[in-house]
Amino acid sequence: MKKGIPALAFKFGWIPGSAEEKIFKAWYSNRYHAVTDDLTQPVDKEAAAQFNGILLSLLRRVADAPKAPEWKSDSFFRRFAAR
C-alpha cells in the first residue's frame, strides 16, 4: 500500500449465532498463533482447493485487465498512491 498498489484482504463470515461463528471464535481464541496452532488441526482440503481456485481466477482477471487497479477517489488508502 505504501507504494500505491491496491491490495486485498480476504475475510470470511458466518451468520451471527451460527455453529460456524462459535467454531471460528473458539479457534481464534484458543489456537490462532498459539502453541496449539499446528499442522495436526483438521483441514478441509477440498475447500482449500476451491479457495485457491478463486484466488487464481481473481489474479488472472486483474493481470489480464486492460487497466491496472487503482484506488477509488474516496478511499482512505488513496493517500498512499504514487504521486
HUWO-V954870 format. One line per field, one symbol per residue. ss: DSSP state (a for helix, b for strand, c for the rest). phi: phi as a letter, one per 40 degrees, with the letter a starting at -180 (. if undefined). Layout:
# HUWO-V954870
ss->???
phi->???
This chain:
# HUWO-V954870
ss->ccccccccccccccccccaaaaaaaaaaaaccccccccccccccaaaaaaaaaaaaaaaaaaaacccccccccccaaaaaccc
phi->.ccgcdbbbcbbbacdgccccccccccccbbdfbcccbccccbcccccccccccccccdcccccccbccacccbcdcddccdb
